[in-house]
Amino acid sequence: MTAQPLTKADIEAKLRRLQGDVEQQIDARKGTAIKVAVGIGLVVVVIAFLLGTRKGARKTTIVEIRRV
């Protein structure tokens, strides 16, 4: 068995292949990730709104204005 020397071109070719595979996986999952992020954001906004209205109902202030 004779070992061939590793060249710069071999390393670059392997890295380009790996990078291409990773970019394909990222592109395939990007749409799903965006949908999940939007869904989580929407749930957080709804929960904050519901907790705010509940707290506001407990702390309502009645202001009386009297003329002297």
mmCIF file as gemmi writes it, N, C-alpha and C atoms, coordinates in Angstrom:
data_model
loop_
_atom_site.group_PDB
_atom_site.id
_atom_site.type_symbol
_atom_site.label_atom_id
_atom_site.label_alt_id
_atom_site.label_comp_id
_atom_site.label_asym_id
_atom_site.label_entity_id
_atom_site.label_seq_id
_atom_site.pdbx_PDB_ins_code
_atom_site.Cartn_x
_atom_site.Cartn_y
_atom_site.Cartn_z
_atom_site.occupancy
_atom_site.B_iso_or_equiv
_atom_site.pdbx_formal_charge
_atom_site.auth_seq_id
_atom_site.auth_asym_id
_atom_site.pdbx_PDB_model_num
ATOM 1 N N . MET Axp A 1 ? 0.826 -1.179 0 1 0 ? 1 A 1
ATOM 2 C CA . MET Axp A 1 ? 0 0 0 1 0 ? 1 A 1
ATOM 3 C C . MET Axp A 1 ? 0.874 1.248 0 1 0 ? 1 A 1
ATOM 4 N N . THR Axp A 2 ? 0.69 2.09 -0.966 1 0 ? 2 A 1
ATOM 5 C CA . THR Axp A 2 ? 1.44 3.341 -1.008 1 0 ? 2 A 1
ATOM 6 C C . THR Axp A 2 ? 0.48 4.478 -0.709 1 0 ? 2 A 1
ATOM 7 N N . ALA Axp A 3 ? 0.897 5.327 0.173 1 0 ? 3 A 1
ATOM 8 C CA . ALA Axp A 3 ? 0.062 6.466 0.566 1 0 ? 3 A 1
ATOM 9 C C . ALA Axp A 3 ? 0.331 7.634 -0.368 1 0 ? 3 A 1
ATOM 10 N N . GLN Axp A 4 ? -0.734 8.201 -0.912 1 0 ? 4 A 1
ATOM 11 C CA . GLN Axp A 4 ? -0.574 9.367 -1.774 1 0 ? 4 A 1
ATOM 12 C C . GLN Axp A 4 ? -0.537 10.607 -0.897 1 0 ? 4 A 1
ATOM 13 N N . PRO Axp A 5 ? 0.275 11.577 -1.245 1 0 ? 5 A 1
ATOM 14 C CA . PRO Axp A 5 ? 0.325 12.796 -0.436 1 0 ? 5 A 1
ATOM 15 C C . PRO Axp A 5 ? -0.991 13.575 -0.55 1 0 ? 5 A 1
ATOM 16 N N . LEU Axp A 6 ? -1.363 14.158 0.546 1 0 ? 6 A 1
ATOM 17 C CA . LEU Axp A 6 ? -2.591 14.947 0.605 1 0 ? 6 A 1
ATOM 18 C C . LEU Axp A 6 ? -2.294 16.342 0.084 1 0 ? 6 A 1
ATOM 19 N N . THR Axp A 7 ? -3.042 16.776 -0.898 1 0 ? 7 A 1
ATOM 20 C CA . THR Axp A 7 ? -2.79 18.089 -1.494 1 0 ? 7 A 1
ATOM 21 C C . THR Axp A 7 ? -3.855 19.086 -1.065 1 0 ? 7 A 1
ATOM 22 N N . LYS Axp A 8 ? -3.549 20.325 -1.32 1 0 ? 8 A 1
ATOM 23 C CA . LYS Axp A 8 ? -4.483 21.406 -1.001 1 0 ? 8 A 1
ATOM 24 C C . LYS Axp A 8 ? -5.778 21.247 -1.795 1 0 ? 8 A 1
ATOM 25 N N . ALA Axp A 9 ? -5.677 20.815 -3.016 1 0 ? 9 A 1
ATOM 26 C CA . ALA Axp A 9 ? -6.854 20.632 -3.872 1 0 ? 9 A 1
ATOM 27 C C . ALA Axp A 9 ? -7.769 19.54 -3.316 1 0 ? 9 A 1
ATOM 28 N N . ASP Axp A 10 ? -7.191 18.483 -2.759 1 0 ? 10 A 1
ATOM 29 C CA . ASP Axp A 10 ? -7.994 17.42 -2.151 1 0 ? 10 A 1
ATOM 30 C C . ASP Axp A 10 ? -8.798 17.946 -0.971 1 0 ? 10 A 1
ATOM 31 N N . ILE Axp A 11 ? -8.132 18.733 -0.141 1 0 ? 11 A 1
ATOM 32 C CA . ILE Axp A 11 ? -8.806 19.291 1.041 1 0 ? 11 A 1
ATOM 33 C C . ILE Axp A 11 ? -9.919 20.243 0.62 1 0 ? 11 A 1
ATOM 34 N N . GLU Axp A 12 ? -9.635 21.114 -0.356 1 0 ? 12 A 1
ATOM 35 C CA . GLU Axp A 12 ? -10.649 22.058 -0.828 1 0 ? 12 A 1
ATOM 36 C C . GLU Axp A 12 ? -11.854 21.336 -1.422 1 0 ? 12 A 1
ATOM 37 N N . ALA Axp A 13 ? -11.596 20.297 -2.189 1 0 ? 13 A 1
ATOM 38 C CA . ALA Axp A 13 ? -12.698 19.551 -2.81 1 0 ? 13 A 1
ATOM 39 C C . ALA Axp A 13 ? -13.575 18.904 -1.747 1 0 ? 13 A 1
ATOM 40 N N . LYS Axp A 14 ? -12.957 18.323 -0.731 1 0 ? 14 A 1
ATOM 41 C CA . LYS Axp A 14 ? -13.723 17.674 0.336 1 0 ? 14 A 1
ATOM 42 C C . LYS Axp A 14 ? -14.544 18.705 1.124 1 0 ? 14 A 1
ATOM 43 N N . LEU Axp A 15 ? -13.944 19.848 1.425 1 0 ? 15 A 1
ATOM 44 C CA . LEU Axp A 15 ? -14.669 20.895 2.161 1 0 ? 15 A 1
ATOM 45 C C . LEU Axp A 15 ? -15.826 21.457 1.344 1 0 ? 15 A 1
ATOM 46 N N . ARG Axp A 16 ? -15.624 21.624 0.038 1 0 ? 16 A 1
ATOM 47 C CA . ARG Axp A 16 ? -16.72 22.12 -0.81 1 0 ? 16 A 1
ATOM 48 C C . ARG Axp A 16 ? -17.875 21.127 -0.855 1 0 ? 16 A 1
ATOM 49 N N . ARG Axp A 17 ? -17.549 19.837 -0.906 1 0 ? 17 A 1
ATOM 50 C CA . ARG Axp A 17 ? -18.597 18.811 -0.893 1 0 ? 17 A 1
ATOM 51 C C . ARG Axp A 17 ? -19.375 18.847 0.421 1 0 ? 17 A 1
ATOM 52 N N . LEU Axp A 18 ? -18.653 18.964 1.538 1 0 ? 18 A 1
ATOM 53 C CA . LEU Axp A 18 ? -19.32 19.017 2.841 1 0 ? 18 A 1
ATOM 54 C C . LEU Axp A 18 ? -20.182 20.272 2.964 1 0 ? 18 A 1
ATOM 55 N N . GLN Axp A 19 ? -19.647 21.394 2.503 1 0 ? 19 A 1
ATOM 56 C CA . GLN Axp A 19 ? -20.388 22.642 2.582 1 0 ? 19 A 1
ATOM 57 C C . GLN Axp A 19 ? -21.654 22.571 1.736 1 0 ? 19 A 1
ATOM 58 N N . GLY Axp A 20 ? -21.562 21.958 0.582 1 0 ? 20 A 1
ATOM 59 C CA . GLY Axp A 20 ? -22.741 21.815 -0.277 1 0 ? 20 A 1
ATOM 60 C C . GLY Axp A 20 ? -23.813 20.971 0.377 1 0 ? 20 A 1
ATOM 61 N N . ASP Axp A 21 ? -23.411 19.894 1.051 1 0 ? 21 A 1
ATOM 62 C CA . ASP Axp A 21 ? -24.375 19.038 1.746 1 0 ? 21 A 1
ATOM 63 C C . ASP Axp A 21 ? -25.065 19.79 2.879 1 0 ? 21 A 1
ATOM 64 N N . VAL Axp A 22 ? -24.287 20.555 3.627 1 0 ? 22 A 1
ATOM 65 C CA . VAL Axp A 22 ? -24.852 21.304 4.75 1 0 ? 22 A 1
ATOM 66 C C . VAL Axp A 22 ? -25.809 22.375 4.243 1 0 ? 22 A 1
ATOM 67 N N . GLU Axp A 23 ? -25.428 23.075 3.18 1 0 ? 23 A 1
ATOM 68 C CA . GLU Axp A 23 ? -26.309 24.12 2.643 1 0 ? 23 A 1
ATOM 69 C C . GLU Axp A 23 ? -27.622 23.539 2.131 1 0 ? 23 A 1
ATOM 70 N N . GLN Axp A 24 ? -27.585 22.358 1.545 1 0 ? 24 A 1
ATOM 71 C CA . GLN Axp A 24 ? -28.818 21.727 1.084 1 0 ? 24 A 1
ATOM 72 C C . GLN Axp A 24 ? -29.729 21.391 2.254 1 0 ? 24 A 1
ATOM 73 N N . GLN Axp A 25 ? -29.158 20.902 3.342 1 0 ? 25 A 1
ATOM 74 C CA . GLN Axp A 25 ? -29.962 20.568 4.522 1 0 ? 25 A 1
ATOM 75 C C . GLN Axp A 25 ? -30.55 21.821 5.149 1 0 ? 25 A 1
ATOM 76 N N . ILE Axp A 26 ? -29.772 22.893 5.192 1 0 ? 26 A 1
ATOM 77 C CA . ILE Axp A 26 ? -30.262 24.153 5.766 1 0 ? 26 A 1
ATOM 78 C C . ILE Axp A 26 ? -31.409 24.689 4.924 1 0 ? 26 A 1
ATOM 79 N N . ASP Axp A 27 ? -31.256 24.694 3.6 1 0 ? 27 A 1
ATOM 80 C CA . ASP Axp A 27 ? -32.321 25.184 2.726 1 0 ? 27 A 1
ATOM 81 C C . ASP Axp A 27 ? -33.589 24.352 2.865 1 0 ? 27 A 1
ATOM 82 N N . ALA Axp A 28 ? -33.433 23.053 3.071 1 0 ? 28 A 1
ATOM 83 C CA . ALA Axp A 28 ? -34.594 22.179 3.199 1 0 ? 28 A 1
ATOM 84 C C . ALA Axp A 28 ? -35.353 22.439 4.496 1 0 ? 28 A 1
ATOM 85 N N . ARG Axp A 29 ? -34.654 22.806 5.548 1 0 ? 29 A 1
ATOM 86 C CA . ARG Axp A 29 ? -35.293 22.974 6.861 1 0 ? 29 A 1
ATOM 87 C C . ARG Axp A 29 ? -35.595 24.418 7.216 1 0 ? 29 A 1
ATOM 88 N N . LYS Axp A 30 ? -35.186 25.354 6.389 1 0 ? 30 A 1
ATOM 89 C CA . LYS Axp A 30 ? -35.369 26.769 6.704 1 0 ? 30 A 1
ATOM 90 C C . LYS Axp A 30 ? -36.85 27.137 6.785 1 0 ? 30 A 1
ATOM 91 N N . GLY Axp A 31 ? -37.661 26.655 5.863 1 0 ? 31 A 1
ATOM 92 C CA . GLY Axp A 31 ? -39.087 26.976 5.861 1 0 ? 31 A 1
ATOM 93 C C . GLY Axp A 31 ? -39.788 26.472 7.109 1 0 ? 31 A 1
ATOM 94 N N . THR Axp A 32 ? -39.452 25.266 7.529 1 0 ? 32 A 1
ATOM 95 C CA . THR Axp A 32 ? -40.057 24.702 8.735 1 0 ? 32 A 1
ATOM 96 C C . THR Axp A 32 ? -39.641 25.49 9.96 1 0 ? 32 A 1
ATOM 97 N N . ALA Axp A 33 ? -38.377 25.874 10.03 1 0 ? 33 A 1
ATOM 98 C CA . ALA Axp A 33 ? -37.88 26.627 11.183 1 0 ? 33 A 1
ATOM 99 C C . ALA Axp A 33 ? -38.567 27.983 11.289 1 0 ? 33 A 1
ATOM 100 N N . ILE Axp A 34 ? -38.792 28.632 10.167 1 0 ? 34 A 1
ATOM 101 C CA . ILE Axp A 34 ? -39.472 29.934 10.182 1 0 ? 34 A 1
ATOM 102 C C . ILE Axp A 34 ? -40.909 29.774 10.66 1 0 ? 34 A 1
ATOM 103 N N . LYS Axp A 35 ? -41.597 28.739 10.203 1 0 ? 35 A 1
ATOM 104 C CA . LYS Axp A 35 ? -42.974 28.511 10.637 1 0 ? 35 A 1
ATOM 105 C C . LYS Axp A 35 ? -43.053 28.234 12.126 1 0 ? 35 A 1
ATOM 106 N N . VAL Axp A 36 ? -42.12 27.459 12.647 1 0 ? 36 A 1
ATOM 107 C CA . VAL Axp A 36 ? -42.103 27.157 14.079 1 0 ? 36 A 1
ATOM 108 C C . VAL Axp A 36 ? -41.831 28.423 14.879 1 0 ? 36 A 1
ATOM 109 N N . ALA Axp A 37 ? -40.892 29.25 14.431 1 0 ? 37 A 1
ATOM 110 C CA . ALA Axp A 37 ? -40.571 30.491 15.143 1 0 ? 37 A 1
ATOM 111 C C . ALA Axp A 37 ? -41.766 31.442 15.164 1 0 ? 37 A 1
ATOM 112 N N . VAL Axp A 38 ? -42.469 31.559 14.053 1 0 ? 38 A 1
ATOM 113 C CA . VAL Axp A 38 ? -43.651 32.428 13.993 1 0 ? 38 A 1
ATOM 114 C C . VAL Axp A 38 ? -44.74 31.889 14.922 1 0 ? 38 A 1
ATOM 115 N N . GLY Axp A 39 ? -44.934 30.587 14.941 1 0 ? 39 A 1
ATOM 116 C CA . GLY Axp A 39 ? -45.934 29.984 15.827 1 0 ? 39 A 1
ATOM 117 C C . GLY Axp A 39 ? -45.622 30.229 17.289 1 0 ? 39 A 1
ATOM 118 N N . ILE Axp A 40 ? -44.367 30.056 17.666 1 0 ? 40 A 1
ATOM 119 C CA . ILE Axp A 40 ? -43.971 30.293 19.058 1 0 ? 40 A 1
ATOM 120 C C . ILE Axp A 40 ? -44.154 31.761 19.426 1 0 ? 40 A 1
ATOM 121 N N . GLY Axp A 41 ? -43.782 32.65 18.518 1 0 ? 41 A 1
ATOM 122 C CA . GLY Axp A 41 ? -43.969 34.083 18.773 1 0 ? 41 A 1
ATOM 123 C C . GLY Axp A 41 ? -45.43 34.441 18.948 1 0 ? 41 A 1
ATOM 124 N N . LEU Axp A 42 ? -46.275 33.869 18.134 1 0 ? 42 A 1
ATOM 125 C CA . LEU Axp A 42 ? -47.714 34.128 18.239 1 0 ? 42 A 1
ATOM 126 C C . LEU Axp A 42 ? -48.271 33.632 19.571 1 0 ? 42 A 1
ATOM 127 N N . VAL Axp A 43 ? -47.848 32.459 19.998 1 0 ? 43 A 1
ATOM 128 C CA . VAL Axp A 43 ? -48.305 31.911 21.275 1 0 ? 43 A 1
ATOM 129 C C . VAL Axp A 43 ? -47.853 32.808 22.424 1 0 ? 43 A 1
ATOM 130 N N . VAL Axp A 44 ? -46.616 33.301 22.381 1 0 ? 44 A 1
ATOM 131 C CA . VAL Axp A 44 ? -46.114 34.183 23.434 1 0 ? 44 A 1
ATOM 132 C C . VAL Axp A 44 ? -46.926 35.474 23.488 1 0 ? 44 A 1
ATOM 133 N N . VAL Axp A 45 ? -47.246 36.044 22.336 1 0 ? 45 A 1
ATOM 134 C CA . VAL Axp A 45 ? -48.034 37.284 22.301 1 0 ? 45 A 1
ATOM 135 C C . VAL Axp A 45 ? -49.433 37.049 22.863 1 0 ? 45 A 1
ATOM 136 N N . VAL Axp A 46 ? -50.06 35.954 22.513 1 0 ? 46 A 1
ATOM 137 C CA . VAL Axp A 46 ? -51.41 35.656 23.014 1 0 ? 46 A 1
ATOM 138 C C . VAL Axp A 46 ? -51.386 35.45 24.527 1 0 ? 46 A 1
ATOM 139 N N . ILE Axp A 47 ? -50.402 34.731 25.034 1 0 ? 47 A 1
ATOM 140 C CA . ILE Axp A 47 ? -50.3 34.509 26.48 1 0 ? 47 A 1
ATOM 141 C C . ILE Axp A 47 ? -50.068 35.828 27.207 1 0 ? 47 A 1
ATOM 142 N N . ALA Axp A 48 ? -49.189 36.673 26.672 1 0 ? 48 A 1
ATOM 143 C CA . ALA Axp A 48 ? -48.947 37.979 27.295 1 0 ? 48 A 1
ATOM 144 C C . ALA Axp A 48 ? -50.218 38.822 27.298 1 0 ? 48 A 1
ATOM 145 N N . PHE Axp A 49 ? -50.976 38.791 26.214 1 0 ? 49 A 1
ATOM 146 C CA . PHE Axp A 49 ? -52.227 39.546 26.145 1 0 ? 49 A 1
ATOM 147 C C . PHE Axp A 49 ? -53.224 39.039 27.182 1 0 ? 49 A 1
ATOM 148 N N . LEU Axp A 50 ? -53.382 37.721 27.278 1 0 ? 50 A 1
ATOM 149 C CA . LEU Axp A 50 ? -54.347 37.164 28.23 1 0 ? 50 A 1
ATOM 150 C C . LEU Axp A 50 ? -53.942 37.448 29.671 1 0 ? 50 A 1
ATOM 151 N N . LEU Axp A 51 ? -52.66 37.339 29.989 1 0 ? 51 A 1
ATOM 152 C CA . LEU Axp A 51 ? -52.213 37.641 31.346 1 0 ? 51 A 1
ATOM 153 C C . LEU Axp A 51 ? -52.371 39.126 31.655 1 0 ? 51 A 1
ATOM 154 N N . GLY Axp A 52 ? -52.151 39.978 30.666 1 0 ? 52 A 1
ATOM 155 C CA . GLY Axp A 52 ? -52.313 41.421 30.871 1 0 ? 52 A 1
ATOM 156 C C . GLY Axp A 52 ? -53.758 41.811 31.108 1 0 ? 52 A 1
ATOM 157 N N . THR Axp A 53 ? -54.691 41.206 30.37 1 0 ? 53 A 1
ATOM 158 C CA . THR Axp A 53 ? -56.101 41.558 30.571 1 0 ? 53 A 1
ATOM 159 C C . THR Axp A 53 ? -56.59 41.039 31.913 1 0 ? 53 A 1
ATOM 160 N N . ARG Axp A 54 ? -56.075 39.911 32.336 1 0 ? 54 A 1
ATOM 161 C CA . ARG Axp A 54 ? -56.472 39.367 33.64 1 0 ? 54 A 1
ATOM 162 C C . ARG Axp A 54 ? -55.962 40.261 34.768 1 0 ? 54 A 1
ATOM 163 N N . LYS Axp A 55 ? -54.734 40.705 34.664 1 0 ? 55 A 1
ATOM 164 C CA . LYS Axp A 55 ? -54.166 41.561 35.691 1 0 ? 55 A 1
ATOM 165 C C . LYS Axp A 55 ? -54.859 42.919 35.691 1 0 ? 55 A 1
ATOM 166 N N . GLY Axp A 56 ? -55.203 43.407 34.506 1 0 ? 56 A 1
ATOM 167 C CA . GLY Axp A 56 ? -55.89 44.688 34.402 1 0 ? 56 A 1
ATOM 168 C C . GLY Axp A 56 ? -57.279 44.637 35.013 1 0 ? 56 A 1
ATOM 169 N N . ALA Axp A 57 ? -57.949 43.509 34.932 1 0 ? 57 A 1
ATOM 170 C CA . ALA Axp A 57 ? -59.291 43.378 35.498 1 0 ? 57 A 1
ATOM 171 C C . ALA Axp A 57 ? -59.241 43.389 37.023 1 0 ? 57 A 1
ATOM 172 N N . ARG Axp A 58 ? -58.167 42.89 37.595 1 0 ? 58 A 1
ATOM 173 C CA . ARG Axp A 58 ? -58.052 42.86 39.049 1 0 ? 58 A 1
ATOM 174 C C . ARG Axp A 58 ? -57.655 44.213 39.62 1 0 ? 58 A 1
ATOM 175 N N . LYS Axp A 59 ? -56.975 45.032 38.841 1 0 ? 59 A 1
ATOM 176 C CA . LYS Axp A 59 ? -56.457 46.293 39.368 1 0 ? 59 A 1
ATOM 177 C C . LYS Axp A 59 ? -57.131 47.506 38.729 1 0 ? 59 A 1
ATOM 178 N N . THR Axp A 60 ? -58.405 47.454 38.474 1 0 ? 60 A 1
ATOM 179 C CA . THR Axp A 60 ? -59.069 48.614 37.899 1 0 ? 60 A 1
ATOM 180 C C . THR Axp A 60 ? -59.252 49.671 38.968 1 0 ? 60 A 1
ATOM 181 N N . THR Axp A 61 ? -59.047 50.89 38.576 1 0 ? 61 A 1
ATOM 182 C CA . THR Axp A 61 ? -59.161 52.013 39.492 1 0 ? 61 A 1
ATOM 183 C C . THR Axp A 61 ? -60.398 52.822 39.121 1 0 ? 61 A 1
ATOM 184 N N . ILE Axp A 62 ? -61.151 53.198 40.147 1 0 ? 62 A 1
ATOM 185 C CA . ILE Axp A 62 ? -62.339 54.029 39.941 1 0 ? 62 A 1
ATOM 186 C C . ILE Axp A 62 ? -61.977 55.441 40.382 1 0 ? 62 A 1
ATOM 187 N N . VAL Axp A 63 ? -62.129 56.389 39.501 1 0 ? 63 A 1
ATOM 188 C CA . VAL Axp A 63 ? -61.782 57.765 39.795 1 0 ? 63 A 1
ATOM 189 C C . VAL Axp A 63 ? -63.078 58.57 39.858 1 0 ? 63 A 1
ATOM 190 N N . GLU Axp A 64 ? -63.274 59.289 40.969 1 0 ? 64 A 1
ATOM 191 C CA . GLU Axp A 64 ? -64.444 60.159 41.12 1 0 ? 64 A 1
ATOM 192 C C . GLU Axp A 64 ? -64.009 61.588 40.975 1 0 ? 64 A 1
ATOM 193 N N . ILE Axp A 65 ? -64.744 62.341 40.203 1 0 ? 65 A 1
ATOM 194 C CA . ILE Axp A 65 ? -64.446 63.749 40.042 1 0 ? 65 A 1
ATOM 195 C C . ILE Axp A 65 ? -65.599 64.518 40.693 1 0 ? 65 A 1
ATOM 196 N N . ARG Axp A 66 ? -65.267 65.353 41.675 1 0 ? 66 A 1
ATOM 197 C CA . ARG Axp A 66 ? -66.294 66.137 42.397 1 0 ? 66 A 1
ATOM 198 C C . ARG Axp A 66 ? -66.054 67.615 42.141 1 0 ? 66 A 1
ATOM 199 N N . ARG Axp A 67 ? -67.128 68.312 41.938 1 0 ? 67 A 1
ATOM 200 C CA . ARG Axp A 67 ? -67.028 69.768 41.796 1 0 ? 67 A 1
ATOM 201 C C . ARG Axp A 67 ? -67.255 70.413 43.156 1 0 ? 67 A 1
ATOM 202 N N . VAL Axp A 68 ? -66.457 71.39 43.41 1 0 ? 68 A 1
ATOM 203 C CA . VAL Axp A 68 ? -66.578 72.066 44.699 1 0 ? 68 A 1
ATOM 204 C C . VAL Axp A 68 ? -67.276 73.391 44.544 1 0 ? 68 A 1
